């Protein structure tokens, strides 16, 4: 399976589950404390409905997407602290550490043991839902997630997103690679013509 797809699914699923029309700034509340408590209950209900066994895996993939570009820099920083190794040993260690896929596999095993994803999800997303939706909108979302159609959406969306991303990649890859080649050629030309 293409490793990019789960990452893209995670990002798109998170975007899908956390975006909508912002709440009106004129929401009237008789009792702000009660409204806030009601909203919190609704938010937790929505987050629970949207959670599944894939939540932790999606979050790990998001972390890996963020870590990949900086991975070699992290290795370089680690190597600066290595003492007592010969240059040959350092080179062998860098070669060993340079395998991002091996790192990703071990990271994906250890992180769920060390990080409570449910707590992170609640800590991060509850305030977002609070900020972007008023109480009535939250009631409507919660009701939708309880409906047969809402349950189906939660069940089929990950597969739809994966299928969509795979198709998008296949359809756009030739044009994307054309643009990549053009940009690299421009940069190369600018470098070669610089004084």
C-alpha positions in Angstrom: 0.0 0.0 0.0 1.3 3.5 -0.8 2.4 5.1 2.4 1.3 8.5 1.3 -2.3 7.6 1.2 -2.9 7.1 4.9 -1.2 10.4 5.6 -3.4 12.2 3.1 -6.4 10.4 4.5 -5.5 11.6 8.0 -5.1 15.2 6.9 -8.3 15.1 4.9 -10.3 13.3 7.5 -9.1 15.7 10.2 -10.0 18.6 7.9 -13.4 17.1 7.1 -14.2 16.5 10.7 -13.1 19.9 12.0 -14.3 22.3 9.3 -17.5 24.0 8.6 -19.2 27.4 8.7 -17.9 29.4 11.8 -20.5 29.9 14.5 -22.3 33.2 14.5 -20.9 35.9 16.8 -24.5 36.8 17.8 -25.3 33.5 19.5 -27.6 34.2 22.5 -27.1 32.3 25.7 -29.2 32.7 28.8 -26.7 30.9 31.0 -23.2 30.9 29.6 -22.0 28.2 32.0 -24.9 25.8 31.1 -24.4 26.5 27.4 -20.7 25.8 27.7 -21.4 22.6 29.6 -23.9 21.5 27.0 -21.5 22.3 24.2 -18.8 20.3 25.9 -21.1 17.3 26.2 -22.0 17.6 22.6 -18.4 18.0 21.5 -17.4 14.9 23.4 -20.3 13.0 21.9 -19.2 14.1 18.4 -15.5 13.2 19.0 -16.5 9.8 20.3 -18.7 9.1 17.3 -16.0 10.1 14.9 -13.3 8.1 16.7 -12.4 4.6 15.6 -9.6 2.2 15.6 -7.8 4.2 12.9 -7.6 7.4 14.8 -4.2 6.6 16.4 -2.8 5.3 13.1 -3.9 8.5 11.3 -2.3 10.7 13.9 0.9 8.7 13.6 0.9 9.1 9.9 0.4 12.9 10.3 3.4 13.0 12.7 5.5 11.0 10.2 4.6 13.4 7.3 5.8 16.2 9.5 9.0 14.3 10.6 10.1 13.1 7.2 11.4 16.4 5.9 13.4 17.1 9.0 14.6 13.5 9.6 18.1 13.9 8.2 18.6 17.2 10.1 17.6 15.3 13.3 20.2 12.7 12.5 22.8 15.4 12.0 22.0 16.9 15.4 22.3 13.5 17.0 25.6 13.0 15.4 26.9 16.3 16.9 26.4 14.8 20.3 28.0 11.5 19.6 31.3 11.2 21.4 33.8 8.4 21.4 33.0 7.2 17.9 35.5 7.2 15.1 34.5 8.9 11.8 34.1 5.5 10.3 31.7 4.5 13.1 29.8 7.7 12.8 29.4 7.2 9.1 28.1 3.6 9.7 25.7 5.0 12.3 24.4 7.7 10.0 23.9 5.0 7.3 22.0 2.9 9.8 19.9 5.8 11.1 19.2 7.1 7.5 16.5 4.5 6.9 13.3 6.5 7.5 11.0 3.6 6.8 12.7 1.6 9.6 12.4 4.6 11.9 8.7 5.0 10.9 7.9 1.4 11.7 9.5 1.5 15.2 8.0 5.0 15.9 4.6 3.7 14.9 4.9 0.9 17.4 6.3 2.9 20.3 4.2 6.1 20.1 0.8 4.4 21.0 2.5 2.9 24.1 3.7 6.4 25.2 1.0 8.7 24.1 -2.7 8.7 25.0 -4.3 9.6 21.6 -7.8 9.9 23.0 -6.6 12.6 25.4 -4.7 14.4 22.7 -7.7 14.3 20.4 -10.0 15.7 23.1 -7.4 18.3 24.1 -6.8 19.5 20.6 -10.1 19.1 18.8 -12.6 20.0 21.6 -11.5 23.7 21.6 -11.7 23.8 17.8 -15.2 22.5 17.8 -16.1 24.9 20.6 -14.7 27.8 18.7 -16.2 27.0 15.3 -19.7 25.7 16.1 -22.5 27.1 18.2 -24.6 24.8 20.4 -27.4 24.3 17.8 -24.9 23.4 15.1 -23.3 20.9 17.5 -26.7 19.3 18.2 -27.3 19.0 14.4 -23.9 17.4 13.8 -24.3 15.0 16.8 -27.8 14.0 15.5 -26.4 13.5 12.0 -23.6 11.2 13.3 -26.2 9.1 15.1 -28.3 8.8 12.0 -27.9 5.8 9.7 -26.4 8.2 7.0 -24.0 9.7 9.5 -22.9 6.3 10.7 -22.4 5.3 7.1 -20.4 8.4 6.5 -18.1 7.7 9.4 -17.7 4.1 8.2 -17.0 4.7 4.5 -15.3 8.1 4.5 -11.8 6.7 5.2 -12.0 4.3 2.3 -13.5 7.0 0.1 -10.7 9.4 1.0 -8.1 6.8 0.3 -9.6 5.9 -3.1 -10.0 9.6 -3.9 -6.4 10.3 -3.0 -5.1 7.4 -5.1 -7.1 8.5 -8.1 -6.1 12.1 -7.6 -2.4 11.1 -7.5 -2.7 8.9 -10.6 -4.6 11.6 -12.6 -2.4 14.5 -11.5 1.0 12.8 -11.4 2.0 13.6 -15.0 1.2 17.3 -14.7 2.8 17.5 -11.2 6.0 15.9 -12.5 6.0 18.3 -15.4 5.8 21.3 -13.1 8.5 19.8 -10.8 10.8 19.4 -13.8 10.1 23.0 -14.9 10.8 24.4 -11.5 14.0 22.4 -11.1 15.2 23.5 -14.6 14.5 27.1 -13.7 16.4 26.8 -10.5 19.3 25.1 -12.2 19.4 27.8 -14.9 19.4 30.5 -12.3 22.2 28.8 -10.4 24.4 28.3 -13.5 23.9 31.9 -14.8 24.6 33.5 -11.4 27.9 35.3 -11.2 
